[in-house]
Amino acid sequence: MFILSLTYVKPLEAADAVMAPHMDWVKRGYDLDMFLASGRKVPRTGGVILAKGDRAAIEAVVASDPFVEHGIAEYTITEIALTTVVEGLEMLKD
């Protein structure tokens, strides 16, 4: 599993201007069965996506985010190997 942490490197106005295409991109990640959960950071400095799949494929999808293409956000991709989860979330384990 991967934690995709995005951090805005431009003002929120720039992020808001590209939010609709970014949300279309997020939906495609779910359609690809790659994204498991997503949302904004609080305070609003970026966002987080929980993802599964092959690292190279995830890196390619991240590179196609309009936030990345327009230089609005940068991603940190962290791979984690979950060993313990609550009941109902077993599918998150490797």
N, C-alpha and C positions, 0 to 999 in steps of 0.2 A: 504494500500500500504506500501511497505517496501523499505528502502534505505539500500543496502548492500555495506558497505564501506570496501574494503580490503586494508591492508597496508602491504607492504613487510617487513619482518623481517630478510631476508637474502639478500645478494647482487643481483643486477640485473642479473648477470650471472646465478645464480641459478634459477631465474624466467624464463629467456630465455630458459634454458635447459628443462623446463617442460611446456613451452608455448603451444605447439601443443596439448598435452592432456588437458590442461586447456581450450583451445578454443573449443575442442570437448565437454567438459563439459558445456561450455557456450551455445553451440548450442543445447545441450539436454535441457537446461533450457528454451530456446525458443520453442523447440518441445513440451515441457510439458505445454506450454502456461502460464508459470510462470514468465519469464523474459520479460520486456517491453522495456528496453533500457540498454545499457552497454557501457563502454569505460574506457580509461586510465585516471588517474589523471595527471594534468600538474602542476608542474614537475612530472615525472614518479616515484611516490612513492607507487603506487598501482592502484586501480581501483574502479569503482562504478557501481552497477547494481541496476536498479529500478525493483522491483518484486511485484507480487500480489499473494495472496493465503493464505493458512493457515500457521500460524507461525511455528508450529511443522514440517510441510512438508518443509518449506523453510529452517529451521535449519538443517533438515536431508540432503537436497540437498547441502547446504553450506558445511557440514561436508564431503561430497564426492568429493569436489573440489580437484584436484591433488595438488594445491598450499597448501591446508590445510593438506592433507595427507603427504606431504613431508616437512611440517613445514616451508614453504616459505613465507606464508602470514597468517595474522590473520584478522578476520572479526568483524566488529561492525554492528549489525542489529538494525535498527531504524524503528519502526512502525510509520506511519503518517496517519492521517485522513484528507485528503484534503477536504476543503469546497468550494474553489473557484479555477477554472481553466479557461484557455482561450478556446474559441470556438474550437471544434475539439478534445479536450482532456477530455471530460466529462467522458469517460470510466475509468479515473484514480480515480474518486471520489468513496468513499465507498457507 
